[in-house]
Amino acid sequence: MGIPREPTYSLLVAAVFSRHAESLDWTLDRLVSRFGPMALRSADFSFHHTKYYHSTMGTNLLKRLIVFDPIIAADCLPEVKRFTIALEQELAATKRYPEERPVNIDPGLIQLGKFMLATTKDQAHRIYLKDDIFAEVTLRFQAGAFEVWPWTYSDYREESVREFLGQGRTLLYEKVSRIRAGG
């Protein structure tokens, strides 16, 4: 019989992309006000890995990854994804940008053994959480680094992205080590 153990410690990640740098900044401000201070922020990088978003977001998209500092409950993903959907809709409703969808926000969690993303789309490798939100284990942590699965999105396959998430995992490891040591 399984016995419940300590919580699954997690750090919240937001992957934000847009063709408008000011919409990335607006989104970051809103996310920080809701989820607390950033621990890490990636450099903006070209999100050229798919044409899927061109019709609603335009071309020349920039992507930014943010790791938030507070440890967060592992069951938060549906609530966080719903919040990010509302943020996307709020910015679109301002009509400040010509695109139908001026920003895309994909929340995820870094855990010691994996990185997962929240999504509204079901697939064979995704698990239903609640409120029409699914989770996908996008990367697994093995042999000291994040590794890809066959379904891992192209941008998360890039070494620089996996290294950045590895920095977040190191931060989580340090935080968990302090908790376990009583500090």
C-alpha positions as CSV (number, residue, x, y, z in Angstrom):
1,M,0.0,0.0,0.0
2,G,1.3,3.4,-0.9
3,I,1.7,5.9,1.8
4,P,1.5,9.7,1.1
5,R,4.9,11.3,1.4
6,E,6.1,14.9,1.4
7,P,4.7,17.3,-1.3
8,T,5.8,17.3,-4.9
9,Y,7.8,20.5,-4.8
10,S,7.4,22.7,-8.0
11,L,8.5,26.0,-9.4
12,L,6.1,27.7,-11.8
13,V,7.4,28.5,-15.3
14,A,5.8,30.8,-17.9
15,A,6.7,30.6,-21.5
16,V,5.5,33.8,-23.2
17,F,5.7,34.7,-26.8
18,S,4.6,37.5,-29.0
19,R,5.9,39.7,-31.9
20,H,5.6,42.8,-29.6
21,A,8.2,43.2,-26.9
22,E,5.9,45.5,-25.0
23,S,3.3,42.8,-24.7
24,L,5.9,40.5,-23.3
25,D,6.7,43.1,-20.7
26,W,3.0,43.7,-19.9
27,T,2.5,40.0,-19.5
28,L,5.5,39.6,-17.2
29,D,4.3,42.4,-15.0
30,R,0.9,40.8,-14.6
31,L,2.3,37.4,-13.9
32,V,4.7,38.7,-11.3
33,S,1.9,40.5,-9.5
34,R,-0.1,37.3,-9.4
35,F,2.6,34.6,-8.8
36,G,5.5,36.4,-7.0
37,P,9.0,37.5,-8.0
38,M,11.0,36.0,-10.8
39,A,13.9,33.8,-9.9
40,L,15.1,33.5,-13.5
41,R,14.4,35.1,-16.8
42,S,15.7,33.9,-20.2
43,A,16.9,36.1,-22.9
44,D,14.3,36.7,-25.6
45,F,14.8,34.2,-28.4
46,S,13.3,33.7,-31.9
47,F,10.3,31.4,-31.8
48,H,10.6,30.2,-35.4
49,H,9.9,26.5,-34.8
50,T,6.4,26.3,-36.3
51,K,4.0,28.3,-38.5
52,Y,1.1,27.2,-36.4
53,Y,0.7,30.7,-34.8
54,H,1.3,32.9,-37.8
55,S,-2.4,33.3,-38.7
56,T,-3.4,34.6,-35.3
57,M,-0.1,36.1,-33.9
58,G,1.9,37.1,-37.0
59,T,5.6,36.3,-37.7
60,N,8.9,37.2,-36.1
61,L,7.8,35.9,-32.7
62,L,10.0,36.4,-29.7
63,K,9.8,33.9,-26.8
64,R,10.8,34.5,-23.1
65,L,10.8,31.9,-20.3
66,I,10.3,32.9,-16.7
67,V,10.9,30.8,-13.6
68,F,9.1,32.2,-10.5
69,D,10.8,32.1,-7.1
70,P,8.1,30.7,-4.8
71,I,7.6,27.0,-4.5
72,I,4.1,26.3,-5.7
73,A,1.6,23.4,-5.2
74,A,1.8,20.8,-7.9
75,D,-2.0,20.9,-8.3
76,C,-2.0,24.5,-9.4
77,L,-1.7,24.0,-13.1
78,P,-5.5,24.2,-14.0
79,E,-5.9,27.5,-12.1
80,V,-2.7,29.0,-13.5
81,K,-3.6,28.0,-17.1
82,R,-7.1,29.5,-16.7
83,F,-5.5,32.7,-15.4
84,T,-3.1,32.9,-18.4
85,I,-6.0,32.3,-20.8
86,A,-7.8,35.2,-19.2
87,L,-4.6,37.4,-19.5
88,E,-4.3,36.6,-23.2
89,Q,-8.0,37.5,-23.7
90,E,-7.6,40.7,-21.7
91,L,-4.7,41.9,-23.8
92,A,-6.5,41.0,-27.1
93,A,-9.6,42.9,-26.0
94,T,-7.6,46.1,-25.7
95,K,-7.2,46.1,-29.5
96,R,-3.8,47.7,-29.1
97,Y,-2.3,45.2,-31.5
98,P,-3.5,44.2,-35.0
99,E,-3.2,40.5,-34.3
100,E,-6.1,38.4,-33.0
101,R,-3.8,37.0,-30.4
102,P,-1.0,39.4,-29.4
103,V,0.5,37.1,-26.7
104,N,0.6,33.4,-25.9
105,I,1.3,32.3,-22.4
106,D,2.1,28.6,-21.6
107,P,2.5,27.8,-17.9
108,G,4.4,24.8,-16.7
109,L,6.1,23.3,-13.7
110,I,9.7,22.4,-13.0
111,Q,9.9,19.4,-10.6
112,L,13.0,17.5,-9.6
113,G,12.2,14.7,-12.1
114,K,10.4,16.6,-14.9
115,F,9.2,19.7,-16.7
116,M,5.6,19.7,-17.6
117,L,3.3,22.1,-19.5
118,A,-0.4,22.8,-19.1
119,T,-2.5,22.7,-22.2
120,T,-6.2,22.8,-23.3
121,K,-5.5,20.1,-26.0
122,D,-5.8,16.4,-25.3
123,Q,-3.5,13.9,-26.9
124,A,-2.5,10.3,-26.1
125,H,0.5,11.4,-23.9
126,R,-1.4,14.0,-21.9
127,I,-3.3,13.6,-18.6
128,Y,-6.5,15.3,-17.8
129,L,-6.3,17.4,-14.6
130,K,-9.6,19.3,-14.3
131,D,-11.5,22.3,-15.7
132,D,-10.6,21.2,-19.3
133,I,-6.9,21.4,-18.6
134,F,-4.4,18.7,-19.4
135,A,-0.7,18.2,-18.4
136,E,2.1,17.0,-20.6
137,V,5.4,15.9,-19.3
138,T,7.5,17.7,-21.9
139,L,11.0,16.9,-20.6
140,R,12.3,14.3,-18.1
141,F,15.3,14.9,-15.9
142,Q,17.9,12.1,-16.2
143,A,21.6,11.8,-15.9
144,G,21.9,15.4,-14.8
145,A,20.0,17.1,-17.6
146,F,16.6,17.5,-19.1
147,E,15.9,15.1,-21.9
148,V,13.3,15.1,-24.7
149,W,10.5,12.7,-25.5
150,P,9.2,12.0,-29.0
151,W,6.4,14.5,-28.5
152,T,8.6,17.3,-27.1
153,Y,8.0,20.6,-28.9
154,S,10.9,21.8,-31.1
155,D,11.7,24.9,-29.0
156,Y,12.0,22.8,-25.9
157,R,14.4,20.5,-27.7
158,E,16.9,23.3,-28.0
159,E,19.9,22.9,-25.8
160,S,19.7,26.5,-24.6
161,V,16.1,26.1,-23.5
162,R,16.8,22.8,-21.7
163,E,19.9,24.4,-20.0
164,F,17.8,27.3,-18.8
165,L,15.2,25.0,-17.4
166,G,18.0,23.0,-15.8
167,Q,19.0,26.2,-14.0
168,G,15.5,26.4,-12.7
169,R,15.7,22.7,-11.6
170,T,19.0,23.5,-9.8
171,L,17.2,26.4,-8.0
172,L,14.4,24.0,-7.0
173,Y,16.9,21.4,-5.8
174,E,18.6,24.0,-3.5
175,K,15.2,25.1,-2.1
176,V,14.1,21.5,-1.4
177,S,17.4,20.7,0.2
178,R,17.0,23.6,2.6
179,I,13.4,22.5,3.4
180,R,14.5,19.0,4.1
181,A,17.4,20.2,6.3
182,G,14.8,22.2,8.3
183,G,15.7,25.6,7.0
